[in-house]
Amino acid sequence: PTVSPTAKPTTANPTPEPSPSPTPPPTIPTSTLSTPLNARTGQAGNQFNIVAEKDIVLLEMSIHTSSESSIEVEVFTKSGTYRGYEKNRSAWRRIAKTAVQGRGEGHLTPLPKGAFDPIRIQAGETQAMYVTLTTPDIRYSEHDELGAIFAGNDDLDLFVGIGIKYPWGDVFTPRAFNGALQYQIVEPPDSPTVSPTDMPSDPYWSTFPSMLPTVSPTARPTT
């Protein structure tokens, strides 16, 4: 024990209570991949593939509609490509069914925040999306090449797909989704040290500890 403890605390004015506003954790930035809004035709919905170049989480979505009224939107997804599953309802998982006020042609119409649970897509994976209204008011672009990249960046690519009549009807191809995808990049965890050191890193540890006990130990602990 301390032989002569201090008479007063070392802090003159200690904080009476913990901080009411602790420092928040760092915010992960959100990125957006937007397509051209060069629609010349439309139907009820689009099916298309996205391929992640990095680990991402898809958070939100905006669509392109000719309507300026309240519209019903449904979003389906599946792992892998949509091709071969265009009309196979059992292969798809519906993740959103919501209503939104359309903003008209030439403008993005965002789906409500939290309209669907985040979708995790690992680097190199393909994720199919089916975005549809219950009315033929989706606007999309005609294209010359099915499966071509319509929009992309260093994080993900969005490919030309198909138009489709609600809900699992006639298919029109090739057609390109018009809209925007909001996502976050998932940073990989820190890797452990490949070659750990043979000894502790604390510089105060003795490199060569004594082999014998102290001959004359002190009468009291030093601290």
DOMAR-579584 format. One record per residue (C-alpha): residue number from 0; residue in one letter; x, y, z. Coordinates in nm, 3 decimals, always signed. Layout:
// residues N
<NUM, 'A', <X, Y, Z>>;
...
This chain:
// residues 223
<0, 'P', <+0.000, +0.000, +0.000>>;
<1, 'T', <+0.099, +0.365, -0.045>>;
<2, 'V', <+0.296, +0.486, +0.257>>;
<3, 'S', <+0.174, +0.846, +0.228>>;
<4, 'P', <-0.148, +0.861, +0.031>>;
<5, 'T', <-0.254, +1.199, -0.107>>;
<6, 'A', <-0.495, +1.396, +0.107>>;
<7, 'K', <-0.716, +1.502, -0.184>>;
<8, 'P', <-0.814, +1.359, -0.517>>;
<9, 'T', <-0.578, +1.452, -0.797>>;
<10, 'T', <-0.868, +1.590, -1.006>>;
<11, 'A', <-0.975, +1.924, -0.862>>;
<12, 'N', <-1.324, +1.918, -1.013>>;
<13, 'P', <-1.425, +1.566, -1.112>>;
<14, 'T', <-1.725, +1.528, -1.342>>;
<15, 'P', <-2.028, +1.453, -1.122>>;
<16, 'E', <-2.200, +1.237, -1.387>>;
<17, 'P', <-2.104, +1.059, -1.707>>;
<18, 'S', <-2.128, +1.258, -2.028>>;
<19, 'P', <-2.492, +1.277, -2.146>>;
<20, 'S', <-2.379, +1.266, -2.511>>;
<21, 'P', <-2.106, +1.007, -2.559>>;
<22, 'T', <-1.912, +1.014, -2.882>>;
<23, 'P', <-2.117, +0.832, -3.150>>;
<24, 'P', <-1.959, +0.552, -3.352>>;
<25, 'P', <-1.820, +0.647, -3.693>>;
<26, 'T', <-2.079, +0.680, -3.971>>;
<27, 'I', <-2.044, +0.448, -4.270>>;
<28, 'P', <-2.093, +0.657, -4.586>>;
<29, 'T', <-2.376, +0.570, -4.824>>;
<30, 'S', <-2.312, +0.556, -5.199>>;
<31, 'T', <-2.555, +0.573, -5.493>>;
<32, 'L', <-2.554, +0.410, -5.834>>;
<33, 'S', <-2.789, +0.599, -6.067>>;
<34, 'T', <-2.893, +0.497, -6.416>>;
<35, 'P', <-2.984, +0.730, -6.702>>;
<36, 'L', <-3.351, +0.830, -6.710>>;
<37, 'N', <-3.377, +0.798, -7.087>>;
<38, 'A', <-3.695, +0.590, -7.095>>;
<39, 'R', <-3.886, +0.569, -7.420>>;
<40, 'T', <-4.130, +0.299, -7.317>>;
<41, 'G', <-4.258, +0.115, -7.011>>;
<42, 'Q', <-4.474, -0.151, -6.854>>;
<43, 'A', <-4.541, -0.260, -6.497>>;
<44, 'G', <-4.198, -0.387, -6.395>>;
<45, 'N', <-3.834, -0.472, -6.458>>;
<46, 'Q', <-3.622, -0.776, -6.386>>;
<47, 'F', <-3.245, -0.727, -6.392>>;
<48, 'N', <-2.918, -0.846, -6.240>>;
<49, 'I', <-2.669, -0.658, -6.029>>;
<50, 'V', <-2.316, -0.787, -5.968>>;
<51, 'A', <-2.113, -0.663, -5.671>>;
<52, 'E', <-1.746, -0.577, -5.726>>;
<53, 'K', <-1.704, -0.530, -5.348>>;
<54, 'D', <-1.896, -0.655, -5.046>>;
<55, 'I', <-2.199, -0.426, -5.025>>;
<56, 'V', <-2.533, -0.388, -4.850>>;
<57, 'L', <-2.824, -0.263, -5.064>>;
<58, 'L', <-3.028, -0.023, -4.850>>;
<59, 'E', <-3.271, +0.183, -5.056>>;
<60, 'M', <-3.404, +0.226, -5.408>>;
<61, 'S', <-3.560, +0.485, -5.636>>;
<62, 'I', <-3.769, +0.408, -5.945>>;
<63, 'H', <-3.877, +0.594, -6.260>>;
<64, 'T', <-4.252, +0.622, -6.312>>;
<65, 'S', <-4.478, +0.826, -6.537>>;
<66, 'S', <-4.735, +0.852, -6.259>>;
<67, 'E', <-4.777, +1.152, -6.032>>;
<68, 'S', <-5.038, +0.975, -5.821>>;
<69, 'S', <-5.012, +0.721, -5.542>>;
<70, 'I', <-4.880, +0.392, -5.681>>;
<71, 'E', <-4.827, +0.046, -5.534>>;
<72, 'V', <-4.474, -0.093, -5.558>>;
<73, 'E', <-4.352, -0.448, -5.500>>;
<74, 'V', <-3.988, -0.557, -5.489>>;
<75, 'F', <-3.869, -0.917, -5.522>>;
<76, 'T', <-3.517, -1.058, -5.514>>;
<77, 'K', <-3.326, -1.383, -5.550>>;
<78, 'S', <-2.965, -1.499, -5.537>>;
<79, 'G', <-2.817, -1.551, -5.881>>;
<80, 'T', <-2.960, -1.444, -6.215>>;
<81, 'Y', <-3.323, -1.377, -6.305>>;
<82, 'R', <-3.277, -1.554, -6.639>>;
<83, 'G', <-3.471, -1.876, -6.652>>;
<84, 'Y', <-3.688, -1.761, -6.360>>;
<85, 'E', <-3.880, -1.473, -6.522>>;
<86, 'K', <-4.222, -1.625, -6.444>>;
<87, 'N', <-4.125, -1.862, -6.163>>;
<88, 'R', <-4.288, -1.697, -5.862>>;
<89, 'S', <-4.161, -1.962, -5.619>>;
<90, 'A', <-3.797, -1.874, -5.701>>;
<91, 'W', <-3.836, -1.516, -5.579>>;
<92, 'R', <-3.864, -1.362, -5.233>>;
<93, 'R', <-4.081, -1.054, -5.195>>;
<94, 'I', <-3.904, -0.802, -4.974>>;
<95, 'A', <-4.125, -0.495, -5.015>>;
<96, 'K', <-4.488, -0.402, -5.076>>;
<97, 'T', <-4.551, -0.033, -5.030>>;
<98, 'A', <-4.726, +0.274, -5.165>>;
<99, 'V', <-4.547, +0.584, -5.283>>;
<100, 'Q', <-4.635, +0.917, -5.443>>;
<101, 'G', <-4.504, +0.915, -5.800>>;
<102, 'R', <-4.295, +1.214, -5.911>>;
<103, 'G', <-4.354, +1.175, -6.281>>;
<104, 'E', <-4.139, +1.110, -6.586>>;
<105, 'G', <-3.786, +1.246, -6.577>>;
<106, 'H', <-3.768, +1.238, -6.196>>;
<107, 'L', <-3.660, +0.972, -5.949>>;
<108, 'T', <-3.932, +0.844, -5.716>>;
<109, 'P', <-3.770, +0.710, -5.397>>;
<110, 'L', <-3.923, +0.420, -5.210>>;
<111, 'P', <-3.986, +0.496, -4.840>>;
<112, 'K', <-3.687, +0.446, -4.611>>;
<113, 'G', <-3.697, +0.100, -4.460>>;
<114, 'A', <-3.926, -0.030, -4.735>>;
<115, 'F', <-3.716, -0.347, -4.742>>;
<116, 'D', <-3.456, -0.511, -4.522>>;
<117, 'P', <-3.094, -0.454, -4.630>>;
<118, 'I', <-2.964, -0.705, -4.886>>;
<119, 'R', <-2.605, -0.824, -4.838>>;
<120, 'I', <-2.421, -0.902, -5.164>>;
<121, 'Q', <-2.066, -1.033, -5.154>>;
<122, 'A', <-1.801, -0.938, -5.408>>;
<123, 'G', <-1.843, -1.139, -5.727>>;
<124, 'E', <-2.200, -1.246, -5.650>>;
<125, 'T', <-2.503, -1.186, -5.874>>;
<126, 'Q', <-2.831, -1.069, -5.722>>;
<127, 'A', <-3.151, -1.057, -5.927>>;
<128, 'M', <-3.409, -0.784, -5.868>>;
<129, 'Y', <-3.771, -0.761, -5.979>>;
<130, 'V', <-3.921, -0.415, -5.927>>;
<131, 'T', <-4.285, -0.376, -6.030>>;
<132, 'L', <-4.593, -0.162, -5.998>>;
<133, 'T', <-4.944, -0.301, -6.013>>;
<134, 'T', <-5.012, -0.071, -6.309>>;
<135, 'P', <-4.812, -0.023, -6.634>>;
<136, 'D', <-4.650, +0.303, -6.515>>;
<137, 'I', <-4.284, +0.199, -6.477>>;
<138, 'R', <-4.059, +0.375, -6.726>>;
<139, 'Y', <-3.756, +0.191, -6.863>>;
<140, 'S', <-3.513, +0.211, -7.152>>;
<141, 'E', <-3.501, +0.002, -7.467>>;
<142, 'H', <-3.159, -0.145, -7.540>>;
<143, 'D', <-2.979, -0.340, -7.810>>;
<144, 'E', <-2.803, -0.597, -7.593>>;
<145, 'L', <-2.950, -0.816, -7.321>>;
<146, 'G', <-2.702, -0.853, -7.035>>;
<147, 'A', <-2.495, -0.546, -7.120>>;
<148, 'I', <-2.385, -0.318, -6.837>>;
<149, 'F', <-2.632, -0.028, -6.823>>;
<150, 'A', <-2.481, +0.149, -6.521>>;
<151, 'G', <-2.181, +0.072, -6.303>>;
<152, 'N', <-1.892, +0.193, -6.091>>;
<153, 'D', <-1.606, +0.041, -5.891>>;
<154, 'D', <-1.852, -0.112, -5.641>>;
<155, 'L', <-2.126, -0.275, -5.850>>;
<156, 'D', <-2.272, -0.312, -6.200>>;
<157, 'L', <-2.636, -0.308, -6.310>>;
<158, 'F', <-2.718, -0.505, -6.625>>;
<159, 'V', <-2.981, -0.473, -6.898>>;
<160, 'G', <-3.272, -0.706, -6.826>>;
<161, 'I', <-3.636, -0.732, -6.922>>;
<162, 'G', <-3.968, -0.555, -6.890>>;
<163, 'I', <-4.259, -0.761, -6.761>>;
<164, 'K', <-4.636, -0.728, -6.730>>;
<165, 'Y', <-4.770, -0.747, -6.373>>;
<166, 'P', <-4.737, -0.975, -6.195>>;
<167, 'W', <-4.571, -1.261, -6.389>>;
<168, 'G', <-4.698, -1.194, -6.740>>;
<169, 'D', <-4.564, -1.112, -7.084>>;
<170, 'V', <-4.192, -1.036, -7.117>>;
<171, 'F', <-4.037, -0.754, -7.321>>;
<172, 'T', <-3.664, -0.772, -7.394>>;
<173, 'P', <-3.412, -0.623, -7.374>>;
<174, 'R', <-3.515, -0.348, -7.133>>;
<175, 'A', <-3.306, -0.148, -6.884>>;
<176, 'F', <-3.418, -0.044, -6.536>>;
<177, 'N', <-3.430, +0.331, -6.473>>;
<178, 'G', <-3.366, +0.438, -6.115>>;
<179, 'A', <-3.107, +0.447, -5.838>>;
<180, 'L', <-2.965, +0.208, -5.578>>;
<181, 'Q', <-2.836, +0.328, -5.241>>;
<182, 'Y', <-2.582, +0.102, -5.071>>;
<183, 'Q', <-2.293, +0.082, -4.827>>;
<184, 'I', <-1.958, -0.088, -4.871>>;
<185, 'V', <-1.886, -0.354, -4.608>>;
<186, 'E', <-1.528, -0.318, -4.491>>;
<187, 'P', <-1.349, -0.648, -4.421>>;
<188, 'P', <-1.247, -0.709, -4.058>>;
<189, 'D', <-0.887, -0.648, -3.955>>;
<190, 'S', <-0.672, -0.954, -4.018>>;
<191, 'P', <-0.474, -1.106, -3.728>>;
<192, 'T', <-0.095, -1.078, -3.732>>;
<193, 'V', <+0.048, -1.342, -3.965>>;
<194, 'S', <+0.373, -1.385, -3.770>>;
<195, 'P', <+0.320, -1.299, -3.402>>;
<196, 'T', <+0.621, -1.186, -3.201>>;
<197, 'D', <+0.798, -1.433, -2.974>>;
<198, 'M', <+0.783, -1.201, -2.673>>;
<199, 'P', <+0.537, -0.949, -2.526>>;
<200, 'S', <+0.550, -0.603, -2.682>>;
<201, 'D', <+0.549, -0.424, -2.345>>;
<202, 'P', <+0.891, -0.253, -2.326>>;
<203, 'Y', <+0.891, -0.276, -1.946>>;
<204, 'W', <+0.906, -0.651, -1.941>>;
<205, 'S', <+1.256, -0.773, -1.869>>;
<206, 'T', <+1.430, -0.944, -2.157>>;
<207, 'F', <+1.624, -1.164, -1.918>>;
<208, 'P', <+1.430, -1.218, -1.593>>;
<209, 'S', <+1.636, -1.298, -1.283>>;
<210, 'M', <+1.697, -1.663, -1.213>>;
<211, 'L', <+1.706, -1.628, -0.832>>;
<212, 'P', <+1.478, -1.448, -0.580>>;
<213, 'T', <+1.592, -1.125, -0.416>>;
<214, 'V', <+1.829, -1.200, -0.130>>;
<215, 'S', <+1.707, -0.914, +0.090>>;
<216, 'P', <+1.344, -0.831, +0.006>>;
<217, 'T', <+1.202, -0.497, +0.120>>;
<218, 'A', <+0.992, -0.492, +0.433>>;
<219, 'R', <+0.692, -0.340, +0.261>>;
<220, 'P', <+0.558, -0.329, -0.091>>;
<221, 'T', <+0.702, -0.040, -0.292>>;
<222, 'T', <+0.359, +0.078, -0.409>>;
